[in-house]
């Protein structure tokens, strides 16, 4: 699958180091599949940063018209992203009416799998240096 226009590939790439992201983008052409495909490296970098910050990726008809997807990262006990979980469907079924609930299902499922692999969420309190 192309790394720049699928939800699962984008979530995996977004969770790599900035150096690795730049390396992947610089070595691979950003082929246009639909009018929604991101084909400019700078825009893709910003998009991937946004994905990392929100914790999930959306493919909005970027690879194929009429198809949308939502992906979330699966993390191991060290917090490293090792896989993703994705829901894919027809754009008319993944709409603004149900997008929030589908994002919640995907992200909660990814977290549940991650916890079974030994991942522990970091709480806000653990970040505070007492």
C-alpha positions as CSV (number, residue, x, y, z in Angstrom):
1,X,0.0,0.0,0.0
2,X,1.2,3.5,-0.7
3,X,2.6,5.1,2.5
4,X,1.1,8.6,1.9
5,X,-2.5,7.9,1.2
6,X,-3.8,5.1,3.4
7,X,-4.8,5.4,7.0
8,X,-2.8,2.4,8.2
9,X,0.4,3.5,6.5
10,X,0.1,7.1,7.6
11,X,-0.4,6.1,11.3
12,X,2.7,3.9,11.1
13,X,4.8,6.5,9.4
14,X,3.6,9.3,11.7
15,X,4.9,7.4,14.7
16,X,8.4,7.1,13.3
17,X,11.3,9.5,14.1
18,X,11.3,12.8,12.1
19,X,14.5,11.6,10.4
20,X,12.9,8.3,9.3
21,X,9.8,10.2,8.0
22,X,12.0,12.5,6.0
23,X,14.0,9.6,4.6
24,X,10.9,7.7,3.5
25,X,9.3,10.8,1.9
26,X,12.5,11.8,0.1
27,X,13.1,8.3,-1.4
28,X,9.6,7.7,-2.7
29,X,7.4,9.7,-5.1
30,X,4.1,10.9,-3.8
31,X,1.8,9.5,-6.6
32,X,-1.6,11.1,-7.0
33,X,-4.4,8.6,-6.9
34,X,-7.4,10.9,-6.4
35,X,-8.0,14.6,-6.0
36,X,-7.6,14.2,-2.2
37,X,-4.1,12.5,-2.3
38,X,-1.4,14.6,-0.7
39,X,1.5,14.9,-3.2
40,X,3.6,17.7,-1.7
41,X,6.3,16.5,0.8
42,X,5.9,19.6,3.1
43,X,2.1,19.1,3.3
44,X,2.6,15.4,4.1
45,X,5.1,16.2,6.9
46,X,2.6,18.6,8.5
47,X,-0.2,16.1,8.0
48,X,1.8,13.3,9.7
49,X,2.6,15.6,12.6
50,X,-1.1,16.3,13.1
51,X,-1.8,12.5,13.0
52,X,0.8,11.8,15.6
53,X,-0.6,14.5,17.8
54,X,-4.3,13.4,17.6
55,X,-3.4,9.7,17.8
56,X,-5.3,8.4,14.7
57,X,-5.2,8.7,10.9
58,X,-8.0,9.2,8.4
59,X,-7.9,8.3,4.7
60,X,-10.5,10.6,3.1
61,X,-10.8,9.0,-0.4
62,X,-7.1,9.6,-0.9
63,X,-6.3,6.2,-2.5
64,X,-9.7,5.4,-4.0
65,X,-12.7,7.5,-4.5
66,X,-15.7,6.4,-2.4
67,X,-13.5,4.7,0.2
68,X,-12.6,6.1,3.7
69,X,-10.6,4.6,6.5
70,X,-9.6,5.3,10.1
71,X,-6.5,3.8,11.7
72,X,-4.9,3.9,15.2
73,X,-1.5,2.7,16.4
74,X,-0.9,-0.5,18.3
75,X,2.0,-0.1,20.7
76,X,4.3,-2.5,22.5
77,X,5.4,-2.5,26.1
78,X,8.0,0.1,25.3
79,X,5.5,2.5,23.7
80,X,6.8,1.8,20.2
81,X,4.2,1.6,17.4
82,X,4.4,-1.9,16.0
83,X,1.2,-2.2,14.0
84,X,-2.1,-0.5,13.4
85,X,-5.8,-1.3,13.4
86,X,-8.0,0.1,10.7
87,X,-11.7,0.3,9.8
88,X,-12.4,0.8,6.1
89,X,-15.7,1.4,4.4
90,X,-17.7,3.3,1.8
91,X,-17.5,7.0,2.1
92,X,-21.3,7.2,2.4
93,X,-21.1,5.0,5.4
94,X,-18.2,6.7,7.1
95,X,-19.6,10.2,7.3
96,X,-19.6,13.2,9.6
97,X,-22.6,11.6,11.3
98,X,-20.7,8.7,12.7
99,X,-17.1,9.7,12.4
100,X,-16.6,10.5,16.1
101,X,-18.0,7.1,17.2
102,X,-15.9,5.2,14.7
103,X,-12.7,7.0,15.7
104,X,-13.5,6.1,19.3
105,X,-14.1,2.4,18.4
106,X,-10.8,2.2,16.5
107,X,-8.7,4.1,19.1
108,X,-10.2,2.2,22.0
109,X,-9.6,-1.1,20.2
110,X,-6.0,-0.2,19.5
111,X,-5.4,0.8,23.1
112,X,-7.0,-2.5,24.3
113,X,-4.7,-4.5,22.0
114,X,-1.7,-2.4,23.1
115,X,-2.4,-3.1,26.7
116,X,-2.5,-6.8,26.1
117,X,1.0,-6.4,24.6
118,X,2.2,-4.8,27.8
119,X,1.7,-1.1,26.9
120,X,0.8,1.2,29.8
121,X,-0.7,4.6,29.2
122,X,1.2,7.4,30.7
123,X,-0.9,9.6,32.9
124,X,-0.6,13.3,33.2
125,X,0.6,12.9,36.8
126,X,3.5,10.7,35.7
127,X,4.8,13.6,33.5
128,X,4.9,15.9,36.5
129,X,8.3,16.1,38.2
130,X,7.5,16.2,41.9
